[in-house]
Amino acid sequence: MSGRFKRLKDRVLCRFEECSAGEIGQVDIARLKNGSIVEKVFLIVSALINIALLVWVIYSGISQGHSREENKAKKPCTSSYSYRSICVNCGDLDKSSATFSKNNLNLYLEKEWRKACATEDLCCTENVEYINHIAKIFMLQMQAHSETNVDKVRPAAHVFLDVEAMNKFSSLRWTLIQGFGTAFQSSSGILDNNTSLVVPAAGDYFLYSFITFKSRTGFEEEEGTISHSVYRERQFLSVTTKQLLLIDQQRQMGDNSFQSSYLSSVLRLRTKDRIFTEVSDVSAVYGSVMSNFFGMYKI
């Protein structure tokens, strides 16, 4: 192919130089160096062809390099690992657990594995004996995430006396706002209408009620007694029954004296039972938030 190209080139040169037929293929190299137009054209074309070939070679080398990197990245991460091994993300493990520490399970960090497969560290083990332990840990984690709030948080409430409502109502009112942030209910709806605590789930509950009384001014000793009690309201069909659960009665003392009454007990309650705290005389209750509270929690 190169010989035919050379003869064609000689014919073209000889046509411009008026060469004879016998001189074809024997063009004087010295004349070519003198810089005729045809010579320059061939030099330029040759240079362009060489540049194109060089660019193609460089591009092919880069493309092959990228292909090798992609093939390496796509290669399964089992080249340096046996199929008996198991690897998990170290961040998913409870490293503080004594039953799943790196020492107990002979876990180790495989650097090459991490570089080839992920940007995060992997904890791996080839000891099949501990695979059941790993599966058990992840099973417990899944069960913990699937638990509902009702299962994890026991029903409870602690409320304080609503002092501002004492002059408006003939019965005690309770609030979650007072108490310097210590009042709470484990779920919304336990404190109902600021008058009672509603049992959200059946079970055994510890109930308590603390009331502070202050005797009226101007009397050395008041006649009669004052009572403090805890009731339960339960609805059966369309009938609502009120049952006395706890009671304390005290005789009022002299001028400006304070008396406290504390009731508590463990009782078995049903769902939607309503628990009330009542006093025989609301005006005898000492108007202090922290001196009067009421609550319950499931045990």
Secondary structure, 3 states (H helix, E strand, C coil): CHHHHHHHHHHHHHHHHCCCHHHCCCCCHHHHCCCCHHHHHHHHHHHHHHHHHHHHHHHHHHHHHHHHHHHHHHCCCCCCCCCCCEEEEHHHCCCCCHHHCHHHHCCEECHHHHHHHCCCCEEEECCHHHHHHHHHHHHHHHHHHHCCHHHHCCCEEEEEECHHHCCCCCCCCEECCCCCCCCEECCCCCEECCCEEECCCCEEEEEEEEEEEECCCCCCCCCCEEEEEEEEEEEECCEEEEEEEEEEEEECCCCCCEEEEEEEEEEEECCCCEEEEEECCHHHECCCHHHCEEEEEEC
